[in-house]
């Protein structure tokens, strides 16, 4: 995996693409290595900015992709001019396609039972030869130590090589970080991807995604759940990143003057 990355408000985001990200995930999975992958959007970056421990969790990930269009713009502004979006739900599907070809066992952890009931048949329809050996929706509460151990035992017993984790940010990132020492699998945090693929939550039109307005669509579809998040994070992200960018441009200019 490339070591080329930049920090966006303290969160390290890799300058990668779907091809390289999927290749890294499948290579790790073939070797049964314990790794975890985060898909960074404004919400994740701001949660990491506000919490030092969570920032450490994300920065400890083996791969952090530019999930949100504003994060793509940020990487481009920081010198990665060719950076494209590596969107979590699309990365999940590309990873499943590669897992089907390589006959790697996959599992799903998260969301609600009703969502998994719709997700699994849809995944099998798209990838009929995919080896799904595990699927579980945990209770919507803090699990006991014994329950966590039993979950890890079930995942390992199913010989899962790639585990898709859909618990939402920041819960899924904290969970992957905590379970890394116990799981011989590559964990991929995919947020709402289970709902998108299952069809229980609609996705924004492509043109809104390209304009970086996906958050508006999601706010319109889930206003009660999301309005506080967007009101808290989005304006601060713009202001704080503009400050970071000004410092970056000044340092670049200063460096050029020093070495002329």
N, C-alpha and C positions, 0 to 999 in steps of 0.2 A: 504494500500500500504506500502511495506517495506520502512523503513527509511534508509536502508543500501545503502550508495553511497560513491563515492570518487570524488575529484576534479581533473579534467584533464585540466591543464593550467588555472585554475580558474573557469571552468565550472563544476558544480555538475552533475554527471551522475549516475543514479540508477543502482544498481546491481540487475537486474530483468530478467524475461524471458517472453515468449509469454503468458503462462498460467496466471501468476500473473498480467501482464500488462492488458490483456483483461478482467480479473476478476475485476480489479480496475475500468477500463473504464465503464464497464457495470453496476457495482454497483453505481457509480456516476450518470450514465445516468438514472437509475431507479428512483433515488431520485431527478432527475432534478436539479442537482448541476451544478454550473458554474465552469468548470475546463478546463485546457488546457495541452496538451501533446506535447513534442518536441522529435524528433528523431535526435540525435546528431551524426554528422560525422565530419571529419576534417575541412570542410568548416565552419560549424557552430561554432566549438570550436575556430577556429582562428578569425572569425568575432567577437566572444565574447571576445577573448583575446585583440583584437585591439580597442574595443569600450566598455567603462565601462557601458554605458546605455544599450547596447544590452546584455552584460553579466548579468545585473540585470534582464532583460526581461526573459532570458533563465533560470536563477536561481530562478525566481519566478514561473516557471511552476510547476504543481502538479506532473508531471512525466517526466523524461528525460531518454530515452532509448539509448542504444549503437547501433546506426544505422550503423556506419561504422566499418569495420574490424579493422582498426588501433585503434579505440576507445576501441574495445573489447580487443585488445592486451594491451592497456594502463591499463585498469581495472585489467586484470590478473596480470600485473607487479606490480600493487599497492595492491595486496593481494586478489583479487577476482578470485581465481584460476579456478573456474568452470564457469566463465562468458561466455555466448554464445551471438551471435548476435541477436538483436531484430530489424530487418530491417524494415524501415518505410512502404514500399509497402506490405510486408508480414503481418505486424501488421495491416494495413488497411483491408486486406482481412480476417484476423482472427477476427477482430472487426466486420466486416460486417456479418460474419458467426454467431457470437454470438448475434448480433442485430436481425438477422432473427429468431433465436430460441426464443429470448425473446420478439419478436414483438416490438422492440424499433424503433421509427421513426428516419430516418437518412436523412442528407442533404449533398450536395456537393457544395463547393464554391471555385472558382478559375479556372485556366487554360483558354483555349479559347473555344468559342462556338462549333467549329468543333470537338474539343477533347471531350467535354461533349456529343455531339451527338453520338460519338462512344462509350464513356465510359458507359453511362447509359444502353444501350441495353446489353452490355457485362456483367455488374454487375447483371442485371435482369436474364440473362441466367444462371449465376453461382448461384444466390440466388433468385429463383423465388418468394419466399414468403416475401422478404425483403420489408419493408415499406419505400419507397423513397417519401418524401413529399416536397422536395425542391431541386432545382439545379439552380445555377446561375454562369455565367462567368462575372466578373466585367470588366469595361473598363480598358485598359492598360494606366492608368494615375492616378494622385492623385484625389480621390473622394472628392466632396464637403461635408461639414458637413451634409447638408440636404440629400444627397445621402446615406451617411453612416447610418443615422437614418432610412431612408426608407428600407435599406437592413436589418438592425437589426429587424425592425418591421415585415418584410416578414418572416424572419427566425423564430421569436417567434410565429407569427401567424400560421406557419406550424407545430408548436409543435415539432420541431426537438430536439431530445434527444442527438444525436451524430452528430456532424458536421465535415466532412472531409474537410480540408482546403489545397488547392494546389496552393499556390501563390509563392512558392520558398523562400529560405532562403536569407536574413533575413526578407523579407517582411511579410511572413506568421506568424512568431513568434511575430513580432511587432503588427500585426493586432489582433492576438488572445489575446495578453496582453491588448491591448486597449479596446477590446470588452468584456472582461471577466465580468465587472460589469453589462453589459446590456443583456447578453445572458444566458438563463437558459438551457445550453447545455454543453456537453463535446466536446471540440474542439481538433482535432487531426491534427497536421501539417504533411503533407505527401509528400511535395516536388513534385518530378516528377512522383509520383505513378499514377496519373491520366493518364499520357501519356503511362506509362508502361502497365497498365491494358487495356487501349484503343487500344494499339498496334501502337501508332503513333511514339514512340521512342523505339528502341530495347533494351532489357536488356542484360547485360553481361552474358556470360556462367557461370554456377555454379562454375567451377574450377577457373575462374578468380576471382570470388567473394571470394572464400575460401582462395585464396592467397593474398587477399588485393589489387588486381590489377584492380578492377572494374573501377577505375578512368581512367586507360589507355584506356579501352574500350569506356567509355563515351567521352574521349578526341578525340578518333578516329572518333566517330559518330557526335560530335558537336564541332569541333576544334575552330571555330570562337568565339563561346560563352564561352567556358570553358578554353581556354589555359591560359588566364591571371590569372584566379582563381587558377589553379593548380600550376602555376609558382610562384605565390605569397605565397600560403599557405602551400603546401606540404613540401618543404624543411625546412621552418621555424618550422613547427610542429615537425618534426623529431628532430631537434637540441634542441628546447625548451623543448620537453618532455624528452629527454635524460638528460638534466640538472635537470629537476624536479625529474626524477627517481634516479639520483645520490644522490640528497639531501635526498630523501625518504629513500634510502638504508643506507645512512650514519646515519640518525636519528634512523632508526631501529637498526642498529649495536650499536650505542651509547647508546640507551635505554637498550639493552641487557647487555652491559658492566656495566651500572649504577646499574642494579638490580641483578647482579650475586653475 
